[in-house]
Amino acid sequence: MERVKELQHRLAAERLDCLVVTHLPNIFYLCGFTGSAGALVVSLAGATLFTDSRYTIQAREEIRGAAVRIVRGSQNAAIGEVTRGRGRTRAGFEPAHLTVAQHAHLARAAGKRVEWVGLPGAVEKLRMVKDPEELERMKAAARLVSEVFEELVLLVKPGVREIDLAAEADFRIRRKGASGPAFDTIVASGKRTALPHAHPSSKPLGKNELVVFDLGAILAGYCSDLTRTVFLGRASVRIRRWYRAVLEAQEAAREALRPGVAAGSVDATARRILKRYRLERRFIHSTGHGLGIEVHEAPRLGRNEKARITAGNVVTLEPGVYVEGIGGIRVEDDVLVLAKGTEVLTAVNREFLEL
């Protein structure tokens, strides 16, 4: 399989005999396994998934490009046996996804002949550039969540509770074929829209207030992420101005998003627009993040981020403005970076919607 081969090239360049992959999204990316327990050992000769007997049938059905070893005793002991090989071995591990205790247990099981080397972000770097199969899944996930939002808008009216709209979103996401929401669905109204990650409450929607929806779906293992802000009633001149500023910031960020630019420069572009409106201090998070198997992955579009944008990246663009005591506005779309230009995957109107 090409993904394993790409990783093997990295191992050879780092003079490593193998890499023990423990982060489940990375395991899924490399071999297709969706179970909740396991480790994938990728060596220069091949790849082997270690898991337990709960996943005997599932592993046989899902795994591609790797052998499967069902472990009935200690998984660390089984992995240690493989990493030892013949003679001294240099084995890589994912330092961000292995606790100190887990690493100690694994090292003890492998023995003193194994030298452990942290190899951060090796698989995540491969995941940044989506292949055609991944893009098809992500486009489908984006279409799904866009359809759900269009249906939710029809349910927005005074008296409906935030928590009921969030539950309806989750239900419709699953009914349309997703395995579930990509994250805890956000529905916030009124002053609560100033909380970027508000949990839906029992608050009923009122007249003449903002309503923010932030929802995503996991479809065939890949995530989508969409945010829209609407107004229930007739918005004031101030609210309209804030929305215009956020929308202009998003459009400017999309124009700046192209192969070769630093991720931080995309963020800086959005902030320059908000500064013109004297709203830069009200923008309290990054402009966006990578999207794929996980809802937050590389590259991050934040202040001073040095990572370079590459064709095949899929990122969110989600500038926002938040004012305590009044409310907040955020507009978010999923955007594919092409060799020339971009493609917006979430197909929902971005113009200000007054209901």
TORKOL-4160 file (C-alpha; in steps of 0.2 Angstrom, whole numbers, padded with zeros to 4 digits, m for minus):
355
<pt num="1" X="0000" Y="0000" Z="0000"/>
<pt num="2" X="0006" Y="0017" Z="m0005"/>
<pt num="3" X="0004" Y="0025" Z="0012"/>
<pt num="4" X="0014" Y="0012" Z="0021"/>
<pt num="5" X="0028" Y="0013" Z="0007"/>
<pt num="6" X="0029" Y="0032" Z="0010"/>
<pt num="7" X="0031" Y="0029" Z="0029"/>
<pt num="8" X="0044" Y="0016" Z="0025"/>
<pt num="9" X="0054" Y="0029" Z="0015"/>
<pt num="10" X="0054" Y="0040" Z="0030"/>
<pt num="11" X="0060" Y="0026" Z="0042"/>
<pt num="12" X="0074" Y="0023" Z="0030"/>
<pt num="13" X="0079" Y="0041" Z="0030"/>
<pt num="14" X="0079" Y="0041" Z="0049"/>
<pt num="15" X="0089" Y="0025" Z="0050"/>
<pt num="16" X="0075" Y="0017" Z="0059"/>
<pt num="17" X="0071" Y="m0002" Z="0058"/>
<pt num="18" X="0052" Y="0001" Z="0062"/>
<pt num="19" X="0039" Y="0012" Z="0069"/>
<pt num="20" X="0026" Y="0008" Z="0082"/>
<pt num="21" X="0011" Y="0017" Z="0078"/>
<pt num="22" X="m0002" Y="0019" Z="0093"/>
<pt num="23" X="m0013" Y="0034" Z="0088"/>
<pt num="24" X="m0029" Y="0026" Z="0082"/>
<pt num="25" X="m0032" Y="0039" Z="0068"/>
<pt num="26" X="m0015" Y="0035" Z="0061"/>
<pt num="27" X="m0018" Y="0017" Z="0061"/>
<pt num="28" X="m0034" Y="0019" Z="0052"/>
<pt num="29" X="m0025" Y="0030" Z="0039"/>
<pt num="30" X="m0012" Y="0017" Z="0036"/>
<pt num="31" X="m0022" Y="0001" Z="0036"/>
<pt num="32" X="m0040" Y="0004" Z="0038"/>
<pt num="33" X="m0043" Y="m0003" Z="0055"/>
<pt num="34" X="m0057" Y="0006" Z="0065"/>
<pt num="35" X="m0056" Y="m0004" Z="0081"/>
<pt num="36" X="m0053" Y="0005" Z="0098"/>
<pt num="37" X="m0037" Y="m0005" Z="0103"/>
<pt num="38" X="m0022" Y="m0010" Z="0094"/>
<pt num="39" X="m0005" Y="m0005" Z="0088"/>
<pt num="40" X="0003" Y="m0005" Z="0071"/>
<pt num="41" X="0021" Y="m0010" Z="0069"/>
<pt num="42" X="0028" Y="m0004" Z="0052"/>
<pt num="43" X="0045" Y="m0010" Z="0047"/>
<pt num="44" X="0055" Y="m0009" Z="0031"/>
<pt num="45" X="0049" Y="m0026" Z="0027"/>
<pt num="46" X="0030" Y="m0023" Z="0030"/>
<pt num="47" X="0017" Y="m0019" Z="0043"/>
<pt num="48" X="0008" Y="m0029" Z="0056"/>
<pt num="49" X="m0007" Y="m0024" Z="0066"/>
<pt num="50" X="m0007" Y="m0031" Z="0084"/>
<pt num="51" X="m0025" Y="m0031" Z="0092"/>
<pt num="52" X="m0035" Y="m0043" Z="0103"/>
<pt num="53" X="m0048" Y="m0057" Z="0100"/>
<pt num="54" X="m0062" Y="m0044" Z="0101"/>
<pt num="55" X="m0057" Y="m0038" Z="0084"/>
<pt num="56" X="m0053" Y="m0055" Z="0075"/>
<pt num="57" X="m0067" Y="m0054" Z="0062"/>
<pt num="58" X="m0067" Y="m0035" Z="0061"/>
<pt num="59" X="m0048" Y="m0034" Z="0057"/>
<pt num="60" X="m0049" Y="m0048" Z="0044"/>
<pt num="61" X="m0063" Y="m0038" Z="0035"/>
<pt num="62" X="m0055" Y="m0020" Z="0037"/>
<pt num="63" X="m0036" Y="m0022" Z="0036"/>
<pt num="64" X="m0027" Y="m0019" Z="0020"/>
<pt num="65" X="m0008" Y="m0018" Z="0017"/>
<pt num="66" X="m0004" Y="m0026" Z="0034"/>
<pt num="67" X="m0003" Y="m0043" Z="0042"/>
<pt num="68" X="m0014" Y="m0046" Z="0058"/>
<pt num="69" X="m0008" Y="m0053" Z="0074"/>
<pt num="70" X="m0022" Y="m0057" Z="0087"/>
<pt num="71" X="m0013" Y="m0056" Z="0104"/>
<pt num="72" X="m0020" Y="m0066" Z="0119"/>
<pt num="73" X="m0007" Y="m0061" Z="0131"/>
<pt num="74" X="0003" Y="m0045" Z="0133"/>
<pt num="75" X="0002" Y="m0034" Z="0118"/>
<pt num="76" X="0018" Y="m0025" Z="0124"/>
<pt num="77" X="0027" Y="m0042" Z="0125"/>
<pt num="78" X="0021" Y="m0046" Z="0107"/>
<pt num="79" X="0027" Y="m0030" Z="0100"/>
<pt num="80" X="0043" Y="m0031" Z="0110"/>
<pt num="81" X="0047" Y="m0048" Z="0102"/>
<pt num="82" X="0045" Y="m0041" Z="0085"/>
<pt num="83" X="0055" Y="m0025" Z="0088"/>
<pt num="84" X="0069" Y="m0034" Z="0095"/>
<pt num="85" X="0072" Y="m0043" Z="0078"/>
<pt num="86" X="0090" Y="m0050" Z="0077"/>
<pt num="87" X="0103" Y="m0040" Z="0085"/>
<pt num="88" X="0102" Y="m0021" Z="0090"/>
<pt num="89" X="0086" Y="m0012" Z="0083"/>
<pt num="90" X="0082" Y="0006" Z="0082"/>
<pt num="91" X="0063" Y="0008" Z="0084"/>
<pt num="92" X="0053" Y="0023" Z="0082"/>
<pt num="93" X="0037" Y="0028" Z="0092"/>
<pt num="94" X="0025" Y="0042" Z="0092"/>
<pt num="95" X="0029" Y="0053" Z="0107"/>
<pt num="96" X="0013" Y="0063" Z="0106"/>
<pt num="97" X="0002" Y="0048" Z="0107"/>
<pt num="98" X="0011" Y="0037" Z="0120"/>
<pt num="99" X="0012" Y="0041" Z="0139"/>
<pt num="100" X="0028" Y="0040" Z="0149"/>
<pt num="101" X="0021" Y="0024" Z="0158"/>
<pt num="102" X="0016" Y="0016" Z="0141"/>
<pt num="103" X="0033" Y="0020" Z="0134"/>
<pt num="104" X="0041" Y="0012" Z="0149"/>
<pt num="105" X="0031" Y="m0004" Z="0148"/>
<pt num="106" X="0035" Y="m0006" Z="0130"/>
<pt num="107" X="0053" Y="m0002" Z="0132"/>
<pt num="108" X="0054" Y="m0015" Z="0146"/>
<pt num="109" X="0045" Y="m0028" Z="0136"/>
<pt num="110" X="0057" Y="m0025" Z="0121"/>
<pt num="111" X="0073" Y="m0026" Z="0131"/>
<pt num="112" X="0089" Y="m0017" Z="0131"/>
<pt num="113" X="0094" Y="m0022" Z="0113"/>
<pt num="114" X="0081" Y="m0010" Z="0106"/>
<pt num="115" X="0085" Y="0009" Z="0105"/>
<pt num="116" X="0069" Y="0019" Z="0106"/>
<pt num="117" X="0068" Y="0035" Z="0095"/>
<pt num="118" X="0054" Y="0048" Z="0096"/>
<pt num="119" X="0047" Y="0052" Z="0078"/>
<pt num="120" X="0034" Y="0065" Z="0080"/>
<pt num="121" X="0021" Y="0069" Z="0066"/>
<pt num="122" X="0028" Y="0056" Z="0054"/>
<pt num="123" X="0011" Y="0049" Z="0049"/>
<pt num="124" X="0002" Y="0066" Z="0052"/>
<pt num="125" X="0013" Y="0074" Z="0039"/>
<pt num="126" X="0007" Y="0061" Z="0026"/>
<pt num="127" X="m0011" Y="0064" Z="0031"/>
<pt num="128" X="m0010" Y="0083" Z="0027"/>
<pt num="129" X="m0011" Y="0079" Z="0008"/>
<pt num="130" X="m0027" Y="0070" Z="0004"/>
<pt num="131" X="m0028" Y="0058" Z="m0010"/>
<pt num="132" X="m0043" Y="0056" Z="m0022"/>
<pt num="133" X="m0052" Y="0043" Z="m0012"/>
<pt num="134" X="m0050" Y="0054" Z="0004"/>
<pt num="135" X="m0056" Y="0069" Z="m0005"/>
<pt num="136" X="m0072" Y="0060" Z="m0012"/>
<pt num="137" X="m0076" Y="0055" Z="0006"/>
<pt num="138" X="m0073" Y="0073" Z="0013"/>
<pt num="139" X="m0084" Y="0081" Z="m0001"/>
<pt num="140" X="m0098" Y="0069" Z="0003"/>
<pt num="141" X="m0096" Y="0073" Z="0022"/>
<pt num="142" X="m0097" Y="0091" Z="0018"/>
<pt num="143" X="m0112" Y="0089" Z="0007"/>
<pt num="144" X="m0120" Y="0079" Z="0021"/>
<pt num="145" X="m0118" Y="0093" Z="0034"/>
<pt num="146" X="m0123" Y="0106" Z="0022"/>
<pt num="147" X="m0139" Y="0098" Z="0019"/>
<pt num="148" X="m0142" Y="0096" Z="0038"/>
<pt num="149" X="m0139" Y="0114" Z="0041"/>
<pt num="150" X="m0152" Y="0119" Z="0027"/>
<pt num="151" X="m0165" Y="0108" Z="0036"/>
<pt num="152" X="m0161" Y="0115" Z="0053"/>
<pt num="153" X="m0164" Y="0133" Z="0048"/>
<pt num="154" X="m0182" Y="0128" Z="0044"/>
<pt num="155" X="m0184" Y="0124" Z="0062"/>
<pt num="156" X="m0177" Y="0140" Z="0069"/>
<pt num="157" X="m0191" Y="0150" Z="0078"/>
<pt num="158" X="m0194" Y="0159" Z="0095"/>
<pt num="159" X="m0196" Y="0147" Z="0109"/>
<pt num="160" X="m0186" Y="0132" Z="0102"/>
<pt num="161" X="m0173" Y="0127" Z="0114"/>
<pt num="162" X="m0154" Y="0126" Z="0109"/>
<pt num="163" X="m0153" Y="0108" Z="0115"/>
<pt num="164" X="m0167" Y="0102" Z="0105"/>
<pt num="165" X="m0160" Y="0110" Z="0089"/>
<pt num="166" X="m0143" Y="0101" Z="0093"/>
<pt num="167" X="m0151" Y="0085" Z="0096"/>
<pt num="168" X="m0161" Y="0087" Z="0079"/>
<pt num="169" X="m0144" Y="0090" Z="0071"/>
<pt num="170" X="m0136" Y="0075" Z="0078"/>
<pt num="171" X="m0151" Y="0064" Z="0073"/>
<pt num="172" X="m0151" Y="0070" Z="0055"/>
<pt num="173" X="m0132" Y="0068" Z="0053"/>
<pt num="174" X="m0134" Y="0050" Z="0058"/>
<pt num="175" X="m0150" Y="0047" Z="0047"/>
<pt num="176" X="m0141" Y="0053" Z="0032"/>
<pt num="177" X="m0128" Y="0040" Z="0034"/>
<pt num="178" X="m0114" Y="0047" Z="0045"/>
<pt num="179" X="m0107" Y="0037" Z="0059"/>
<pt num="180" X="m0110" Y="0052" Z="0070"/>
<pt num="181" X="m0106" Y="0070" Z="0073"/>
<pt num="182" X="m0087" Y="0075" Z="0071"/>
<pt num="183" X="m0088" Y="0084" Z="0088"/>
<pt num="184" X="m0101" Y="0090" Z="0101"/>
<pt num="185" X="m0113" Y="0100" Z="0090"/>
<pt num="186" X="m0114" Y="0119" Z="0095"/>
<pt num="187" X="m0131" Y="0128" Z="0095"/>
<pt num="188" X="m0130" Y="0145" Z="0105"/>
<pt num="189" X="m0141" Y="0160" Z="0105"/>
<pt num="190" X="m0142" Y="0178" Z="0111"/>
<pt num="191" X="m0128" Y="0183" Z="0122"/>
<pt num="192" X="m0122" Y="0165" Z="0123"/>
<pt num="193" X="m0116" Y="0166" Z="0105"/>
<pt num="194" X="m0101" Y="0176" Z="0112"/>
<pt num="195" X="m0094" Y="0159" Z="0118"/>
<pt num="196" X="m0085" Y="0151" Z="0104"/>
<pt num="197" X="m0087" Y="0133" Z="0111"/>
<pt num="198" X="m0104" Y="0135" Z="0119"/>
<pt num="199" X="m0113" Y="0119" Z="0125"/>
<pt num="200" X="m0131" Y="0119" Z="0119"/>
<pt num="201" X="m0142" Y="0124" Z="0134"/>
<pt num="202" X="m0161" Y="0123" Z="0138"/>
<pt num="203" X="m0162" Y="0141" Z="0134"/>
<pt num="204" X="m0176" Y="0145" Z="0121"/>
<pt num="205" X="m0172" Y="0155" Z="0106"/>
<pt num="206" X="m0179" Y="0173" Z="0108"/>
<pt num="207" X="m0184" Y="0186" Z="0095"/>
<pt num="208" X="m0171" Y="0198" Z="0088"/>
<pt num="209" X="m0155" Y="0188" Z="0093"/>
<pt num="210" X="m0141" Y="0179" Z="0085"/>
<pt num="211" X="m0140" Y="0160" Z="0083"/>
<pt num="212" X="m0124" Y="0151" Z="0080"/>
<pt num="213" X="m0124" Y="0133" Z="0073"/>
<pt num="214" X="m0107" Y="0124" Z="0072"/>
<pt num="215" X="m0109" Y="0106" Z="0067"/>
<pt num="216" X="m0099" Y="0092" Z="0058"/>
<pt num="217" X="m0101" Y="0074" Z="0052"/>
<pt num="218" X="m0090" Y="0059" Z="0051"/>
<pt num="219" X="m0094" Y="0050" Z="0035"/>
<pt num="220" X="m0083" Y="0034" Z="0030"/>
<pt num="221" X="m0070" Y="0039" Z="0042"/>
<pt num="222" X="m0068" Y="0058" Z="0037"/>
<pt num="223" X="m0074" Y="0074" Z="0045"/>
<pt num="224" X="m0083" Y="0089" Z="0040"/>
<pt num="225" X="m0085" Y="0106" Z="0050"/>
<pt num="226" X="m0097" Y="0120" Z="0046"/>
<pt num="227" X="m0103" Y="0135" Z="0055"/>
<pt num="228" X="m0116" Y="0148" Z="0051"/>
<pt num="229" X="m0123" Y="0163" Z="0061"/>
<pt num="230" X="m0141" Y="0168" Z="0058"/>
<pt num="231" X="m0152" Y="0182" Z="0066"/>
<pt num="232" X="m0169" Y="0178" Z="0072"/>
<pt num="233" X="m0178" Y="0194" Z="0068"/>
<pt num="234" X="m0171" Y="0210" Z="0060"/>
<pt num="235" X="m0153" Y="0214" Z="0064"/>
<pt num="236" X="m0146" Y="0231" Z="0069"/>
<pt num="237" X="m0134" Y="0241" Z="0059"/>
<pt num="238" X="m0120" Y="0235" Z="0071"/>
<pt num="239" X="m0124" Y="0217" Z="0069"/>
<pt num="240" X="m0124" Y="0218" Z="0050"/>
<pt num="241" X="m0107" Y="0227" Z="0051"/>
<pt num="242" X="m0100" Y="0214" Z="0061"/>
<pt num="243" X="m0106" Y="0200" Z="0050"/>
<pt num="244" X="m0099" Y="0209" Z="0034"/>
<pt num="245" X="m0082" Y="0211" Z="0043"/>
<pt num="246" X="m0082" Y="0192" Z="0047"/>
<pt num="247" X="m0087" Y="0187" Z="0029"/>
<pt num="248" X="m0074" Y="0199" Z="0021"/>
<pt num="249" X="m0061" Y="0191" Z="0033"/>
<pt num="250" X="m0065" Y="0174" Z="0027"/>
<pt num="251" X="m0065" Y="0179" Z="0009"/>
<pt num="252" X="m0048" Y="0187" Z="0011"/>
<pt num="253" X="m0041" Y="0172" Z="0019"/>
<pt num="254" X="m0047" Y="0161" Z="0005"/>
<pt num="255" X="m0039" Y="0172" Z="m0008"/>
<pt num="256" X="m0023" Y="0171" Z="0003"/>
<pt num="257" X="m0024" Y="0152" Z="0004"/>
<pt num="258" X="m0013" Y="0144" Z="m0009"/>
<pt num="259" X="0002" Y="0132" Z="m0011"/>
<pt num="260" X="0018" Y="0138" Z="m0004"/>
<pt num="261" X="0012" Y="0151" Z="0008"/>
<pt num="262" X="0015" Y="0150" Z="0027"/>
<pt num="263" X="m0001" Y="0145" Z="0037"/>
<pt num="264" X="0002" Y="0160" Z="0048"/>
<pt num="265" X="0000" Y="0172" Z="0034"/>
<pt num="266" X="m0017" Y="0166" Z="0030"/>
<pt num="267" X="m0022" Y="0170" Z="0048"/>
<pt num="268" X="m0014" Y="0187" Z="0047"/>
<pt num="269" X="m0024" Y="0191" Z="0031"/>
<pt num="270" X="m0040" Y="0188" Z="0040"/>
<pt num="271" X="m0034" Y="0198" Z="0055"/>
<pt num="272" X="m0030" Y="0213" Z="0044"/>
<pt num="273" X="m0048" Y="0214" Z="0038"/>
<pt num="274" X="m0055" Y="0214" Z="0055"/>
<pt num="275" X="m0043" Y="0227" Z="0060"/>
<pt num="276" X="m0050" Y="0239" Z="0047"/>
<pt num="277" X="m0067" Y="0237" Z="0056"/>
<pt num="278" X="m0058" Y="0239" Z="0073"/>
<pt num="279" X="m0063" Y="0221" Z="0078"/>
<pt num="280" X="m0046" Y="0212" Z="0078"/>
<pt num="281" X="m0047" Y="0211" Z="0098"/>
<pt num="282" X="m0064" Y="0202" Z="0096"/>
<pt num="283" X="m0056" Y="0188" Z="0086"/>
<pt num="284" X="m0050" Y="0176" Z="0099"/>
<pt num="285" X="m0045" Y="0160" Z="0090"/>
<pt num="286" X="m0036" Y="0155" Z="0075"/>
<pt num="287" X="m0042" Y="0157" Z="0057"/>
<pt num="288" X="m0044" Y="0138" Z="0054"/>
<pt num="289" X="m0036" Y="0121" Z="0055"/>
<pt num="290" X="m0033" Y="0106" Z="0045"/>
<pt num="291" X="m0047" Y="0093" Z="0043"/>
<pt num="292" X="m0048" Y="0075" Z="0038"/>
<pt num="293" X="m0049" Y="0059" Z="0049"/>
<pt num="294" X="m0048" Y="0070" Z="0064"/>
<pt num="295" X="m0058" Y="0086" Z="0065"/>
<pt num="296" X="m0042" Y="0096" Z="0071"/>
<pt num="297" X="m0026" Y="0091" Z="0062"/>
<pt num="298" X="m0012" Y="0099" Z="0053"/>
<pt num="299" X="m0010" Y="0112" Z="0046"/>
<pt num="300" X="m0016" Y="0125" Z="0059"/>
<pt num="301" X="m0020" Y="0142" Z="0052"/>
<pt num="302" X="m0014" Y="0152" Z="0067"/>
<pt num="303" X="m0003" Y="0166" Z="0072"/>
<pt num="304" X="0015" Y="0164" Z="0066"/>
<pt num="305" X="0012" Y="0146" Z="0060"/>
<pt num="306" X="0027" Y="0142" Z="0049"/>
<pt num="307" X="0020" Y="0126" Z="0040"/>
<pt num="308" X="0018" Y="0129" Z="0022"/>
<pt num="309" X="0002" Y="0126" Z="0013"/>
<pt num="310" X="0002" Y="0112" Z="0000"/>
<pt num="311" X="m0010" Y="0107" Z="m0013"/>
<pt num="312" X="m0021" Y="0093" Z="m0006"/>
<pt num="313" X="m0023" Y="0101" Z="0011"/>
<pt num="314" X="m0041" Y="0103" Z="0017"/>
<pt num="315" X="m0043" Y="0117" Z="0030"/>
<pt num="316" X="m0057" Y="0126" Z="0038"/>
<pt num="317" X="m0058" Y="0145" Z="0037"/>
<pt num="318" X="m0068" Y="0152" Z="0052"/>
<pt num="319" X="m0065" Y="0169" Z="0057"/>
<pt num="320" X="m0076" Y="0176" Z="0071"/>
<pt num="321" X="m0080" Y="0191" Z="0082"/>
<pt num="322" X="m0086" Y="0189" Z="0100"/>
<pt num="323" X="m0092" Y="0203" Z="0111"/>
<pt num="324" X="m0097" Y="0198" Z="0129"/>
<pt num="325" X="m0114" Y="0203" Z="0134"/>
<pt num="326" X="m0120" Y="0205" Z="0116"/>
<pt num="327" X="m0115" Y="0190" Z="0106"/>
<pt num="328" X="m0104" Y="0182" Z="0093"/>
<pt num="329" X="m0103" Y="0179" Z="0074"/>
<pt num="330" X="m0093" Y="0165" Z="0065"/>
<pt num="331" X="m0093" Y="0159" Z="0047"/>
<pt num="332" X="m0084" Y="0143" Z="0044"/>
<pt num="333" X="m0082" Y="0132" Z="0028"/>
<pt num="334" X="m0071" Y="0118" Z="0023"/>
<pt num="335" X="m0059" Y="0122" Z="0009"/>
<pt num="336" X="m0048" Y="0111" Z="m0002"/>
<pt num="337" X="m0032" Y="0119" Z="m0008"/>
<pt num="338" X="m0028" Y="0116" Z="m0027"/>
<pt num="339" X="m0013" Y="0118" Z="m0037"/>
<pt num="340" X="m0021" Y="0134" Z="m0043"/>
<pt num="341" X="m0035" Y="0141" Z="m0032"/>
<pt num="342" X="m0046" Y="0133" Z="m0020"/>
<pt num="343" X="m0063" Y="0123" Z="m0019"/>
<pt num="344" X="m0076" Y="0126" Z="m0005"/>
<pt num="345" X="m0083" Y="0109" Z="0000"/>
<pt num="346" X="m0097" Y="0116" Z="0011"/>
<pt num="347" X="m0111" Y="0121" Z="0000"/>
<pt num="348" X="m0121" Y="0133" Z="0011"/>
<pt num="349" X="m0125" Y="0152" Z="0007"/>
<pt num="350" X="m0114" Y="0163" Z="0017"/>
<pt num="351" X="m0124" Y="0179" Z="0015"/>
<pt num="352" X="m0132" Y="0185" Z="0031"/>
<pt num="353" X="m0148" Y="0176" Z="0035"/>
<pt num="354" X="m0162" Y="0185" Z="0044"/>
<pt num="355" X="m0177" Y="0174" Z="0049"/>
